[in-house]
Each structure stands twice: as C-alpha cells, then as structure tokens.
Amino acid sequence: MSGLPLLRIVIDTNVVFEGLTKQGGASGLIIDAWLAGLMMVCVSNALAYEYDDVLSRKLSEERWSKLQPVLGQLLNVAQYTNIYFSWRPTSPDAGDDLVIDCAMNAGAIVVTSNIRDFRSAKESLGLRVLTPVEFVSILASGEKS
C-alpha cells in the first residue's frame, strides 16, 4: 500500500441495488471494490436503513434472504458518518437528500446512476457527483483523492 488515503464515497441506493442484483457492470464492480476495501464507503444510519428498506421491498423474499447477509457484510466495512448538518431539501427525491447529507458530512464523492437529482447539490454545494462508470474509471486509474 502506498499510504495515500482511500477515495471517500457515498453510494446511492440505486447503485447498491443494481450492484447486488445484476451480474457484471460498473455497479457490480463497485460492490466488489467495497468488499475488497479499495475505497472508503461512508454511510449514515439513515442511509443504511434506506438500503435495507429498498432491497427488502423490491426483492422477492427468497432473493432478499440471500442478499441480506451480503448487505450486512458491506455495512460492516463501511465508515459510519454522523450527520451534524443537513442541507435539505436539496434534491427532488427525499431519499437522495440522505445521500447528500452523508456525502457533505463525510467530505465524500457521490456515486449514483441518477445524476439529474443531484444537479442542484453539485451546483450549489460543490458536491462531486459521478456515475458508476466514471467512478470505476477513476478507481482503475489509481486516483486516491
């Protein structure tokens, strides 16, 4: 290891869902990199609950029972972030405000498949927002901050 700090990111729920439910693709690579500790994934309590809620509602009971331990493993290696300040409402989607609050409090990059709902936060707060493909490209290049 080079001793450089790892990239700090907050992963939107849509990326977690796709990464856990579809084979291959950038979102799946992000989940694999998270498990391998190649970046620091920041999660607030509210965001962890959202991951759990969305997956448990959208997946069949059988599929959820198989993926629930994987989500638990991911959350065990995440860096929990306290939310001291909130910037709500910033996004048209209240769930995305959880991501924005976590990223702003953690000083992290947001990785999402839905760039449009983060446009206001990017412009007004200076939040760095990347698609899964953009983030995988940066991770592959070895950028650390």
GROMACS elastic network, one bead per residue, 0.5 to 0.9 nm:
[ bonds ]
;  ai    aj funct       b0    kb
    1     4     6  0.78689   500
    2     5     6  0.86939   500
    3     6     6  0.87733   500
    4   144     6  0.65048   500
    4   145     6  0.83344   500
    5     8     6  0.85310   500
    5    39     6  0.87930   500
    5    40     6  0.88978   500
    5   144     6  0.60881   500
    5   145     6  0.69028   500
    6    37     6  0.88639   500
    6    38     6  0.70204   500
    6    39     6  0.50548   500
    6    40     6  0.59047   500
    6   143     6  0.86048   500
    6   144     6  0.52748   500
    6   145     6  0.67536   500
    7    38     6  0.81394   500
    7    39     6  0.50998   500
    7    40     6  0.59117   500
    7    41     6  0.82607   500
    7   108     6  0.77849   500
    7   109     6  0.80543   500
    7   139     6  0.82942   500
    7   143     6  0.76642   500
    7   144     6  0.51390   500
    7   145     6  0.51948   500
    8    39     6  0.62677   500
    8    41     6  0.59084   500
    8    42     6  0.67418   500
    8   103     6  0.87218   500
    8   106     6  0.77540   500
    8   107     6  0.73290   500
    8   109     6  0.62790   500
    8   110     6  0.89097   500
    8   144     6  0.87673   500
    8   145     6  0.76763   500
    9    39     6  0.73759   500
    9    40     6  0.62677   500
    9    41     6  0.50326   500
    9    42     6  0.59497   500
    9    43     6  0.88558   500
    9   103     6  0.71554   500
    9   106     6  0.83877   500
    9   107     6  0.83489   500
    9   110     6  0.57056   500
    9   111     6  0.68485   500
   10    40     6  0.85940   500
   10    41     6  0.56898   500
   10    42     6  0.52182   500
   10    43     6  0.64914   500
   10    99     6  0.66668   500
   10   100     6  0.84743   500
   10   102     6  0.70311   500
   10   103     6  0.57733   500
   10   106     6  0.84760   500
   10   108     6  0.62860   500
   10   109     6  0.60827   500
   10   111     6  0.62304   500
   10   112     6  0.87476   500
   11    14     6  0.82262   500
   11    15     6  0.64646   500
   11    16     6  0.67920   500
   11    30     6  0.89854   500
   11    41     6  0.71930   500
   11    42     6  0.79130   500
   11    43     6  0.81152   500
   11    99     6  0.74985   500
   11   109     6  0.84650   500
   11   110     6  0.59924   500
   11   112     6  0.64423   500
   12    15     6  0.55738   500
   12    16     6  0.66566   500
   12    17     6  0.88765   500
   12    47     6  0.86154   500
   12    51     6  0.87335   500
   12    95     6  0.89737   500
   12    96     6  0.74185   500
   12    99     6  0.62839   500
   12   110     6  0.70552   500
   12   111     6  0.60509   500
   12   112     6  0.51069   500
   12   113     6  0.78219   500
   12   114     6  0.85988   500
   13    16     6  0.50564   500
   13    17     6  0.60454   500
   13    18     6  0.85453   500
   13    47     6  0.81013   500
   13    50     6  0.73723   500
   13    51     6  0.57857   500
   13    54     6  0.77790   500
   13    55     6  0.88973   500
   13    95     6  0.85247   500
   13    96     6  0.85698   500
   13    99     6  0.84916   500
   13   112     6  0.78832   500
   14    17     6  0.51395   500
   14    18     6  0.61414   500
   14    19     6  0.84160   500
   14    51     6  0.89197   500
   14   112     6  0.68238   500
   14   113     6  0.66134   500
   14   114     6  0.79682   500
   15    18     6  0.51636   500
   15    19     6  0.58078   500
   15    20     6  0.84408   500
   15    26     6  0.88585   500
   15    27     6  0.55201   500
   15    28     6  0.83632   500
   15    30     6  0.83644   500
   15    31     6  0.86480   500
   15   111     6  0.74945   500
   15   112     6  0.60045   500
   15   113     6  0.64109   500
   15   132     6  0.73021   500
   16    19     6  0.50706   500
   16    20     6  0.61058   500
   16    21     6  0.85185   500
   16    27     6  0.70325   500
   16    28     6  0.82929   500
   16    30     6  0.85004   500
   16    31     6  0.71049   500
   16    51     6  0.74527   500
   16    55     6  0.89682   500
   16    71     6  0.88579   500
   17    20     6  0.53811   500
   17    21     6  0.60874   500
   17    22     6  0.83642   500
   17    27     6  0.85192   500
   17    51     6  0.78509   500
   17    54     6  0.80462   500
   17    55     6  0.66459   500
   18    21     6  0.51748   500
   18    22     6  0.55779   500
   18    23     6  0.86665   500
   18    25     6  0.88244   500
   18    27     6  0.60944   500
   18    28     6  0.71140   500
   19    22     6  0.59471   500
   19    23     6  0.76021   500
   19    24     6  0.79813   500
   19    25     6  0.77272   500
   19    26     6  0.76904   500
   19    29     6  0.73381   500
   19    30     6  0.71122   500
   19    31     6  0.58266   500
   19    32     6  0.85550   500
   20    23     6  0.80407   500
   20    27     6  0.80741   500
   20    28     6  0.65703   500
   20    31     6  0.72097   500
   20    67     6  0.72946   500
   20    70     6  0.83297   500
   20    71     6  0.83990   500
   21    28     6  0.83457   500
   21    59     6  0.89601   500
   21    63     6  0.89842   500
   21    67     6  0.84859   500
   22    25     6  0.77099   500
   22    27     6  0.84185   500
   22    28     6  0.70769   500
   23    28     6  0.66710   500
   24    27     6  0.76486   500
   24    28     6  0.54230   500
   24    29     6  0.69715   500
   25    28     6  0.54534   500
   25    29     6  0.64806   500
   25    30     6  0.88918   500
   25   132     6  0.87967   500
   25   133     6  0.83377   500
   26    29     6  0.50311   500
   26    30     6  0.62521   500
   26    31     6  0.88091   500
   26   131     6  0.89553   500
   26   132     6  0.54446   500
   26   133     6  0.53649   500
   26   134     6  0.87946   500
   26   135     6  0.83733   500
   26   136     6  0.63617   500
   27    30     6  0.50272   500
   27    31     6  0.64023   500
   27    32     6  0.87331   500
   27   113     6  0.89688   500
   27   132     6  0.57763   500
   27   133     6  0.78304   500
   27   136     6  0.84933   500
   28    31     6  0.51346   500
   28    32     6  0.62740   500
   28    33     6  0.86143   500
   29    32     6  0.50055   500
   29    33     6  0.60552   500
   29    34     6  0.85014   500
   29   132     6  0.88087   500
   29   136     6  0.72957   500
   30    34     6  0.60515   500
   30    35     6  0.86466   500
   30   132     6  0.73727   500
   30   135     6  0.82440   500
   30   136     6  0.68564   500
   31    34     6  0.50061   500
   31    35     6  0.63147   500
   31    36     6  0.86172   500
   31    74     6  0.80636   500
   32    35     6  0.51984   500
   32    36     6  0.61838   500
   32    37     6  0.87150   500
   32    38     6  0.89004   500
   33    37     6  0.61220   500
   33    38     6  0.52659   500
   33    39     6  0.69988   500
   33   139     6  0.89084   500
   34    37     6  0.51841   500
   34    38     6  0.61407   500
   34    39     6  0.62799   500
   34    40     6  0.74600   500
   34    41     6  0.69110   500
   34    74     6  0.69639   500
   34    77     6  0.79834   500
   34    78     6  0.82082   500
   35    38     6  0.78692   500
   35    73     6  0.77285   500
   35    74     6  0.61467   500
   35    77     6  0.73806   500
   36    39     6  0.83331   500
   37    40     6  0.68855   500
   37    41     6  0.86969   500
   37    77     6  0.77248   500
   38   139     6  0.81295   500
   39   139     6  0.82453   500
   39   144     6  0.84586   500
   40    77     6  0.85683   500
   40    78     6  0.68225   500
   40    79     6  0.67705   500
   41    75     6  0.88732   500
   41    77     6  0.80431   500
   41    78     6  0.51946   500
   41    79     6  0.60199   500
   41    80     6  0.85464   500
   41   108     6  0.85827   500
   42    78     6  0.57908   500
   42    80     6  0.57975   500
   42    81     6  0.61521   500
   42   102     6  0.72111   500
   42   103     6  0.74451   500
   42   106     6  0.67584   500
   42   108     6  0.74982   500
   43    46     6  0.81283   500
   43    47     6  0.60207   500
   43    48     6  0.62994   500
   43    75     6  0.78179   500
   43    78     6  0.63808   500
   43    79     6  0.61249   500
   43    80     6  0.50075   500
   43    81     6  0.57368   500
   43    82     6  0.87007   500
   43    99     6  0.83386   500
   43   102     6  0.65152   500
   43   103     6  0.84455   500
   43   106     6  0.87257   500
   44    47     6  0.51518   500
   44    48     6  0.62350   500
   44    49     6  0.86635   500
   44    79     6  0.83687   500
   44    80     6  0.54651   500
   44    82     6  0.62009   500
   44    83     6  0.70230   500
   44    98     6  0.80103   500
   44    99     6  0.84161   500
   44   101     6  0.86211   500
   44   102     6  0.58605   500
   45    48     6  0.51396   500
   45    49     6  0.62769   500
   45    50     6  0.86748   500
   45    80     6  0.72121   500
   45    81     6  0.77200   500
   45    82     6  0.79349   500
   45    83     6  0.88846   500
   46    49     6  0.51400   500
   46    50     6  0.62414   500
   46    51     6  0.88231   500
   46    98     6  0.68142   500
   47    51     6  0.62763   500
   47    52     6  0.86763   500
   47    95     6  0.82573   500
   47    98     6  0.59884   500
   47    99     6  0.67749   500
   47   102     6  0.78549   500
   48    51     6  0.51877   500
   48    52     6  0.63907   500
   48    53     6  0.86456   500
   48    75     6  0.72950   500
   49    52     6  0.50835   500
   49    53     6  0.59899   500
   49    54     6  0.85713   500
   50    54     6  0.59739   500
   50    55     6  0.83666   500
   50    95     6  0.76978   500
   50    98     6  0.87011   500
   51    54     6  0.54654   500
   51    55     6  0.61250   500
   51    56     6  0.84552   500
   51    71     6  0.82140   500
   52    55     6  0.53979   500
   52    56     6  0.59663   500
   52    57     6  0.85216   500
   52    68     6  0.78953   500
   52    71     6  0.77658   500
   53    56     6  0.52854   500
   53    57     6  0.61400   500
   53    58     6  0.85856   500
   54    57     6  0.52523   500
   54    58     6  0.59954   500
   54    59     6  0.83503   500
   55    58     6  0.53068   500
   55    59     6  0.58073   500
   55    64     6  0.69014   500
   55    67     6  0.85690   500
   55    68     6  0.83489   500
   56    59     6  0.57243   500
   56    60     6  0.77330   500
   56    61     6  0.75084   500
   56    64     6  0.59081   500
   56    65     6  0.87491   500
   56    68     6  0.82284   500
   57    60     6  0.78498   500
   57    61     6  0.87598   500
   57    64     6  0.87483   500
   58    64     6  0.86487   500
   59    62     6  0.79662   500
   59    63     6  0.60015   500
   59    64     6  0.55876   500
   60    63     6  0.52357   500
   60    64     6  0.60097   500
   60    65     6  0.85149   500
   61    64     6  0.51295   500
   61    65     6  0.61220   500
   61    66     6  0.88040   500
   62    65     6  0.52415   500
   62    66     6  0.66323   500
   62    67     6  0.89492   500
   63    66     6  0.52136   500
   63    67     6  0.62849   500
   63    68     6  0.85386   500
   64    67     6  0.50319   500
   64    68     6  0.56498   500
   64    69     6  0.89513   500
   65    68     6  0.54726   500
   65    69     6  0.75592   500
   66    69     6  0.66937   500
   66    70     6  0.76633   500
   67    70     6  0.51516   500
   67    71     6  0.63184   500
   67    72     6  0.86627   500
   68    71     6  0.51380   500
   68    72     6  0.62078   500
   68    73     6  0.86866   500
   69    73     6  0.61535   500
   69    74     6  0.86590   500
   70    74     6  0.62560   500
   70    75     6  0.86505   500
   71    74     6  0.50400   500
   71    75     6  0.61619   500
   71    76     6  0.85384   500
   72    75     6  0.51259   500
   72    76     6  0.60933   500
   72    77     6  0.88846   500
   73    76     6  0.50781   500
   73    77     6  0.66934   500
   73    78     6  0.88987   500
   74    77     6  0.55043   500
   74    78     6  0.63817   500
   75    79     6  0.81275   500
   75    80     6  0.85700   500
   76    79     6  0.83190   500
   81   102     6  0.65831   500
   81   103     6  0.87836   500
   81   105     6  0.70736   500
   81   106     6  0.62234   500
   82    85     6  0.89893   500
   82   102     6  0.77270   500
   82   105     6  0.72106   500
   82   106     6  0.81734   500
   83    86     6  0.70570   500
   83   101     6  0.67191   500
   83   102     6  0.64552   500
   83   104     6  0.88300   500
   83   105     6  0.60476   500
   83   106     6  0.85591   500
   84   101     6  0.88072   500
   84   105     6  0.68950   500
   85   101     6  0.71962   500
   85   104     6  0.83355   500
   85   105     6  0.69039   500
   86    89     6  0.85315   500
   86    97     6  0.85146   500
   86    98     6  0.88681   500
   86   100     6  0.84509   500
   86   101     6  0.54892   500
   86   102     6  0.87214   500
   86   104     6  0.84214   500
   86   105     6  0.83701   500
   87    90     6  0.62634   500
   87    97     6  0.76558   500
   87   100     6  0.76301   500
   87   101     6  0.63605   500
   87   104     6  0.85337   500
   87   121     6  0.87686   500
   87   125     6  0.88624   500
   88    91     6  0.76943   500
   88    94     6  0.83419   500
   88    97     6  0.62729   500
   88    98     6  0.87921   500
   88   100     6  0.86465   500
   88   101     6  0.78889   500
   89    92     6  0.76469   500
   89    93     6  0.87028   500
   89    94     6  0.73273   500
   89    97     6  0.66146   500
   90    93     6  0.84952   500
   90    94     6  0.84190   500
   90    96     6  0.84120   500
   90    97     6  0.63102   500
   90   100     6  0.79353   500
   90   117     6  0.87531   500
   90   118     6  0.79421   500
   90   120     6  0.64436   500
   90   121     6  0.60435   500
   90   124     6  0.89646   500
   91    94     6  0.65543   500
   91    95     6  0.84495   500
   91    96     6  0.61617   500
   91    97     6  0.58632   500
   91   100     6  0.83589   500
   91   117     6  0.55556   500
   91   118     6  0.61566   500
   91   119     6  0.80646   500
   91   120     6  0.68000   500
   91   121     6  0.71953   500
   92    95     6  0.89368   500
   92    96     6  0.78783   500
   92    97     6  0.84255   500
   92   117     6  0.62205   500
   92   118     6  0.86326   500
   93    96     6  0.53542   500
   93    97     6  0.68495   500
   93   117     6  0.69429   500
   94    97     6  0.50939   500
   94    98     6  0.70348   500
   95    98     6  0.54274   500
   95    99     6  0.70837   500
   96    99     6  0.50514   500
   96   100     6  0.62863   500
   96   101     6  0.86572   500
   96   117     6  0.73549   500
   96   118     6  0.75725   500
   97   101     6  0.60041   500
   97   102     6  0.84360   500
   97   118     6  0.88681   500
   98   101     6  0.52771   500
   98   102     6  0.61880   500
   98   103     6  0.86275   500
   99   102     6  0.51780   500
   99   103     6  0.60947   500
   99   104     6  0.85555   500
   99   110     6  0.73922   500
  100   103     6  0.51330   500
  100   104     6  0.60027   500
  100   105     6  0.84789   500
  100   110     6  0.75985   500
  100   118     6  0.80120   500
  100   121     6  0.73308   500
  100   127     6  0.80710   500
  101   104     6  0.52638   500
  101   105     6  0.61021   500
  101   106     6  0.84624   500
  102   105     6  0.52917   500
  102   106     6  0.59969   500
  102   107     6  0.83697   500
  102   108     6  0.80462   500
  103   106     6  0.50700   500
  103   107     6  0.56795   500
  103   109     6  0.63557   500
  103   110     6  0.64292   500
  103   127     6  0.78762   500
  104   107     6  0.51914   500
  104   108     6  0.65770   500
  104   109     6  0.86112   500
  104   125     6  0.84003   500
  104   127     6  0.72783   500
  105   108     6  0.78949   500
  106   109     6  0.88853   500
  107   127     6  0.87146   500
  108   127     6  0.81514   500
  108   128     6  0.77317   500
  109   127     6  0.69665   500
  109   128     6  0.51092   500
  109   129     6  0.59068   500
  109   130     6  0.73555   500
  110   118     6  0.88682   500
  110   127     6  0.75862   500
  110   128     6  0.62700   500
  110   130     6  0.61844   500
  110   131     6  0.83974   500
  111   114     6  0.88750   500
  111   115     6  0.87251   500
  111   128     6  0.87317   500
  111   129     6  0.59864   500
  111   131     6  0.55188   500
  111   132     6  0.59357   500
  111   134     6  0.86897   500
  111   135     6  0.69381   500
  112   115     6  0.63056   500
  112   118     6  0.87344   500
  112   129     6  0.72583   500
  112   130     6  0.63343   500
  112   131     6  0.51744   500
  112   132     6  0.63022   500
  113   116     6  0.89399   500
  113   130     6  0.81407   500
  113   131     6  0.53623   500
  113   132     6  0.65157   500
  114   117     6  0.61759   500
  114   118     6  0.74099   500
  114   131     6  0.76754   500
  115   118     6  0.53752   500
  115   119     6  0.64663   500
  115   129     6  0.70589   500
  115   130     6  0.74101   500
  115   131     6  0.70556   500
  116   119     6  0.53596   500
  116   120     6  0.84506   500
  117   120     6  0.73484   500
  117   121     6  0.84395   500
  118   121     6  0.53472   500
  118   122     6  0.61314   500
  118   123     6  0.87042   500
  118   127     6  0.85041   500
  118   129     6  0.72882   500
  119   122     6  0.50763   500
  119   123     6  0.61840   500
  119   124     6  0.85447   500
  119   129     6  0.84513   500
  120   123     6  0.51677   500
  120   124     6  0.58468   500
  120   125     6  0.78225   500
  121   124     6  0.52799   500
  121   125     6  0.51380   500
  121   126     6  0.67544   500
  121   127     6  0.59376   500
  121   128     6  0.87882   500
  121   129     6  0.89327   500
  122   125     6  0.56971   500
  122   128     6  0.61951   500
  122   129     6  0.67676   500
  123   126     6  0.56372   500
  123   127     6  0.73833   500
  124   127     6  0.80168   500
  130   133     6  0.79677   500
  130   134     6  0.57725   500
  130   135     6  0.59695   500
  131   134     6  0.51634   500
  131   135     6  0.61920   500
  131   136     6  0.86426   500
  132   135     6  0.50922   500
  132   136     6  0.60941   500
  132   137     6  0.85587   500
  133   136     6  0.51968   500
  133   137     6  0.62142   500
  133   138     6  0.87464   500
  134   137     6  0.51681   500
  134   138     6  0.63845   500
  134   139     6  0.87230   500
  135   138     6  0.50696   500
  135   139     6  0.60811   500
  135   140     6  0.84957   500
  136   140     6  0.59715   500
  136   141     6  0.85135   500
  137   140     6  0.51144   500
  137   141     6  0.62410   500
  137   142     6  0.89290   500
  138   141     6  0.50761   500
  138   142     6  0.66147   500
  138   143     6  0.59351   500
  138   144     6  0.86901   500
  139   142     6  0.53512   500
  139   143     6  0.61387   500
  139   144     6  0.78933   500
  140   143     6  0.78275   500
